[in-house]
Amino acid sequence: MKKLFIVVSALMLLASCGSGKKSENAEEETATPAQALFAQLDSVAKSGRFYFGHHDDTAYGHDWQYVDGNSDVKAVTGEYPGLMSWDLGWIEVDSATNLDGVPFDFIAQEIVKQHARGGVNAIGWHVINPATDTDAWDVSASPLHEMAADSLLSAKMDMWIGKTADFIKSLKDADGNPVPVVFRPWHENSGTWFWWGTGNSTPEEYIDLWKRTRKVFDEKGVDNVLWAYSPDKDLTREQYFSTYPGDEYVDILGADIYHFGGEKGIEEYKARIQNELPYVAEEAAKRGKLAAFTETGLEGLPIDNWYSEVLLPALNDIPLAYVCVWRNAEKNVKPGHFYVPYPGHPAEADFKKFHDSGKALFVK
């Protein structure tokens, strides 16, 4: 995609991008990295295609870890996924590695490499519970109930957010230019399993957390982020927007919907997609935003033709900027925990068919 086209398109989209506001002299401005990424993703969605994404793609795979240039996706298709997903959990406590053991220095390097290929990067954040200092899944304490009244807890949260903002702002290409990323904080908040989720926060407290996060990023001058909102499955339109931070705070409307139950779960999975993603895409278009399938997949791929005969038909031409599946854990670390086929897996031929369809975008 031509850089000139991206910049010009981005200027046309300033009014709709939550990461920047249109001025009277927009035609004379230079697009921010976030606005350029918005234009890139918007162009793909309008073409009827989407970037295919995979979490931790170049960090490890089914039978390898940290082999330069390696990727299970590339080993099967000959190309890298169009989008790579990463996680910053534990950066808040100054760890050298994230919650899955991936070094943050490695993540930064791979983000730059993926950007240089013409691909996209998305970042999530499984934040430790600041009230217990354990993990994101610890719901024994609900810090958002106390945040407004507890100045120490509030300051701690701001400091943690600031460390994430600093990491993202530090991402630069070989010429020193900021690398744009999709940032997807506080995800799956409609579920009960995270400390920021349903039952552990009120809608007002969740929205305040999102605004707090944006305030810290804005104060630090971070301009290379598109903000993605991604609740979980089985939501009505009203439920989906009950915790929505507002159009000025969000660039991408997403949803996390996984396939459970193998063959028996196919129809339920398709129904969940059709009950949620169409209105998400409709609202995104109406609000001048992008829509994305922010997390999905079938663990272990027991269905050999899942990609071409389940996933693609389920999407049914819903306009999406990207579709991201979860990671391929190394077999000796977490057996059976993988979401794309590796060489020799029975689903390998179908994944190649999915790649060759032209619907999903990969990068060389």
ABEGO torsion letter per residue (X at the ends): XBAAAAAAAAAAAAAABAABBBBAAAAABBBBAAAAAAAAAAAAAAAGBBBBBBBGAAABBAABBGBBGBBAAAAAAGBBBABBBBBABGAAAGBABBAAGBBAAAAAAAAAAAAAAGBBBBBBBBBBBAAAGBBAABAABBAAAAAAABAAAAAAAAAAAAAAAAAAAABBBAAGBBBBBBBBBGBGAABAABAABBGABBAAAAAAAAAAAAAAAAAAGBAABBBBBBBBBGBBAAAAAAABAEAAABABBBBBBBBBGEAAAAAAAAAAAAAAAAAAAAAAAAAGBBBBBABBEBBGGABAAAAAAAAAAAAGGBBBABBBBBBBBBAAABBGBBABBBBGBAAAAAAAAAAAAGABBBBX
